[in-house]
Amino acid sequence: MKKGKKLYEGKAKIIYASPEKNFVIQHFKDDATAFNNQKKSIIEGKGILNNRISEHILNSLNQIGIKNHLVKRLNMREQLVKQLEIIPIEFIVRNIATGSLTKRLGIEDGTVLDEPLIEYCLKDDSLGDPIVSPEHILVFKWMSKSEIKIVKKNILRINDFLQGMFRGINIKLVDFKVEFGRTISGAKDDIILADEISPDTCRLWDSLTDKKLDKDRFRKDLGNIIEGYQEVARRLDILHEQSNIRPIKFSKPTAVKIKKNK
Ligand code: TMP
């Protein structure tokens, strides 16, 4: 499919026009940023992995009736998606306390929450994506009451489904961030899941060891970033030989020389 002009460039993705009306092309870059762009790097192959992982997750969510923008994956780095008016709120769901929650409220890292905690952040880099309340969202008309209700119901269902899916492959879904958008030609309250769900936007810990398999490997300089993402893809059974993604490196067994006794 021929890409049109660049419509928007974010930190990890680019949106291009597509030949089809009301659809755009979402391109996954290898760029990684953290702490509101203060830390930057290129992680070779990250875009390819996020494209595949997000495709898998959004298709699975579609199967349980969570409407989303994904139409189909076009190639290694691109997806055809519905054009949406993105709601300027980041929706965060947390099952285990870590990251900004622990810093902001002094909660002990790793505390398992009795029930999922929803947080809303205003999508504005210049303000550092500040946390806002549903009251802010209503007063400043970022969303209507009924839209908040729809999104809340959806993100709790997404959390339930993803927690189960990841539990099955020995991964704890610690927290995640999602975005929603309004369909361009849609009816009132036609609001669907947008963006991506990948190790860039989730915290994923190995169930047995609590090893981090997500972007915290980059944020916290833990190394082996791509290996973490590959591990998630491998466990989801979507890392196949024919892809351009370099396989996970296992250390080679030492060659054993057999001396022939003459
Ligand atoms: P936080 O603990 O830094 O607030 O992050 C909560 C979750 O949201 C975590 O899974 C990472 C994700 N996230 C994003 O996807 N984008 C962002 O810009 C931020 C700040 C967090």
Residues whose N, C-alpha, C, O or C-beta is under 5 A from the ligand:
A	BS01	TMP	I92 T98 G99 S100 L101 D175 F176 K177 D200 T201 C202 R203
